[in-house]
C-alpha cells in the first residue's frame, strides 16, 4: 500500500481493531489478569494472549496479506517483515494485573522499519490516540529546556541495579530534569509526550511492539523520537528518547556519557 488514502484505510482498520480489543479487555473478568512468568522473567496474563489472538484474527480479515508481529507470539530479535502490523496486546501488563489504570493496547502499521500508523487505546481511561491525525490536534506545548522538563522513564527493570550504567543514566536524568515519572508503560509514556503532559520520555531497551505506535504518535504531533546515536529512532536502538528537540537530544547525551 502507498499514498495517503491507503494510510487512512489502514488507520481506520487499526482504530476499529483496537476499539474491539479495548471493549473486550475492559469487560474481562479478574480471572484473565492472573500472571505467570515468561522465559525472560516478564509477567504475562491470559488476557495478553487473548487480546493478541483477537487482534490478529481481526486484522487478517480487514487487511489480508499484512502479517501481525505480536509480543506474545513472535520470536524475540527476529527482523520485521517489509510491511506488517506490530502489536503489544497489553503494554503495562504489570499495571493491568494489579488493577492500575496505566496500560494500553498498542498497534502500529510499519513499513520498511518506519511506523506510519499508530493507535493506542487505554481501556481503564476510556481514551484512544491515533496517528496520522484525523483532524487538528490540541497538544500542549512541551518544555524546551531539560531543567524544566517532566520526563517519563520506562524499561529500566533489573538493569537499574546499583552501579550499573542504567542506574548512572537514571541518576543523571533525575539530576537534570524538573521531575521524573515512572508509569510502567512505554506506550503511555509516549502518549504523554504526544499529548504534552510529559515533556519527554526515555525508553530503555525498547522492543518494536513497546514503542512503534507511540513513535508514530509523537512524530505526528511534531515531537522528536531519537535513538541512542542521536539520529531518528530505529528498532535496533537500545534507547528511545522522545520529546522537544533540545530535551530529547540532551537525554541522548546523558545516555552516551
Buried (B, 14 or more C-beta within 10 A) or exposed (E): BEEEEEBEBBBBBBBBBBBBBBEBBEEBEEEBBEBEEBEEEEBBBBBBBBBBBBBBEBBBEBBEEBBBBBBBEBEEEEEBBEBBBBBBBBBBBBBBBEEBBBBBBBBBBBBEEBBBBBBBBBBBEEEBBBBBBEEEBEBEEBBBEBEBBBBBBBBBEEBBEEEEEBBBBBEBBEEBBEEBBEBBBBBBBBBBBBBBBBBBBBBBBBBBBBBBBBBBBBBBBEBBBBBBBBEEBBBEBEBBBBBBBBBBBBBBBBBEE
